[in-house]
Amino acid sequence: MPHSSYPTAPGPGSAFRRRAALGVLAAASLVAAGLPDAGPLGVGDRLYPHLGNPGYDVRAYDIALAYSGRNDRPLDAVTKITARSTARLDRINLDFSHGTVRSVEVNGRPAGHLTRGEDLIVTPRGTVRAGTPLRIVVRHTSDPRPGKTGKGREGGWLRTKDGLAMANQVDAAHRVFPGNDHPSDKAMYTFRVTAPKGLTVVANGVRLARYPSTVRGLPDGGHAPAARGGRDVRQPPAPAAASTWVYRSAHPMATEVAQVSIGRSAVVRRGGPHGLPLRDVVPAADRKRLEPWLAETPGQLAWMEGKVGRYPFETYGVLLAQAETGFELETQTLSLFEERLFTTKQYPRWYIEAVMVHELAHQWFGNSVTPRTWSDVWLNEAHATWYEELYAHEHSKVSMDQRTRRAYSVSDRMRAEGGPPGSPKAPAPGNKTGIFRPVMYDGSALVLYALRNKIGPAAFDRLERTWVTRHRDGVAGTADFTALASRISGQDLTAFFRSWLHDAKTPPMPGHPDWKAHYRTPQPPAKAPAAKPGKQRPAAAGRAPS
């Protein structure tokens, strides 16, 4: 996601960054210092131009949050960012919105700051040279309430029946904490969350500590400046009877898949393959009736490992939230689901199990191997959809060939509506998750189906295993996948991927010359749920959102 800062040394892209700042008013002090106008920047992502920031690389986040017990009030927060500059900087842009910034420090010294668009623009005391370690501390609030319009799901904090969870995809992590909100800049994470007793906090990674907290404010001892009479009137003090929970990731993570859950939850623990610790987070009152679904995870993990190799992280589990989301989300090590997916009779069992595998597959494809740009996100959804379909085929006799042919029959329409898989249309204004159209799921999975037919099952299986091993904990894109597939298959697949990922019309399906991409085939008899807003797989080709 977005990268932001103002390199002062000339170099590739500097003219673009200066143009991005034109027309935005700067603070008077910055103008007097002779700096260019302060404005929102970005790493140049085609779909989200202002996401991410140039000029630095984040190594780690340490995020402290104090929750009052009410999800309609801002949380006090301190975000500490450990980074390294990659260019000479007069300013450092961070992605941040929907909170009040109280102070900023850079390398132990107070720094100026202002907000432009969804960027927090920080001015250190002096110019930062390339290669300089950076320690940025931002004291701020994190507001879970809807924005001014109150329309649609803006992302970031998700208010649940009993607390909060995070839903940061695509570009909403910066509505929770300041940072470099683009998947190309992965980092390590530590969360320190203080919440009233009786509430359970779970976050990405493993729990390091839980201890009583009797102080007001933040778990690291940091306090916001007093507003009046020694007390901040904007935020009530955290209750004295509280606990602080500390979690840390063992692997780097993109901002979009960060997760913190606060609520009246039960944490259900069990063992997975080769002793992998599993922990599921569910509403405490519903633990017993949800247990049959939770018990599916060890088998699903073993099945995925049989297809692509060892699970890439330190733990796994599902988070079942009491909220109307309209989507499920692959937050790292703790996939987010609507609880109602499992408690209503609206969905057939094979479908729910397949959706669970879809989000599980993302732990390899999207979380461990993260897309370089948002145009590369087809790699995430193609693979998650592929293994979802394969699981349903092997466990529920839902024919993968028939489902794929139905998707192919409407694939020209999907491309017309959403763009080709590798060149998706930009999201509509006010709908940041709008790139997740049917073509991103069914249309992208068609690419893998065509590839397997072209290079053969044995080469395809080697490609899958090699891809997640070679790029584990890293960032990779379409060019990397094309090069690896070509090497493993012994074929130059450049033209193949160009047409399947970027052409307006769907190419002929290898091995199936009779398939047509411009008409609808009869729909399957199985009942599928209706499409819902948000990140989704709309009901294209007789299939349902996940």
ABEGO torsion letter per residue (X at the ends): XBBBEBBABBEBGAAAAAAAABGBBBBAAAAAAGBBBBBBBBAGBAABAABEBBGBBBABBBBBBBBAGBAABBBBBBBBBBBBBABBBABBBBBBBGBBBABBBBGGBBBBBBBBEABBBBBBABBBBBGBBBBBBBBBBBBABBBAAGBEBAEEBBBBAAEBBBBAOABAAAAABBEBBBAABBBBBBBBBBBBBGBBBBBBEBBABBBBBABBEBAAGBBBBBABGGBBAABBBBBABBBBBBBBBABBBBAAABBBBBEBBBBBBBBBBGGBBBBBBBBAAAAAAAAAAAAAAAAAAAAAAAAAEBBABABBEBBBBBBBAGBBBABBGBBBBBAAAAABAABBAAAAAAAAAAAAAAAABGAABBBABAAAAAAAAAAAAAAAAAAAAAAAGBBAAAAAAAAAAAAAAAAAAAEBAABBBBBBBGBAAAABBAAABAAAAAAAAAAAAAAEAAAAAAAAAAAAAAABGBBBBAAAAAAAAAAAAGBBAAAAAAAAAABABBBBBBGBAABBAABBBBBBABBBBBBBBEBBBBBBGGBBBX
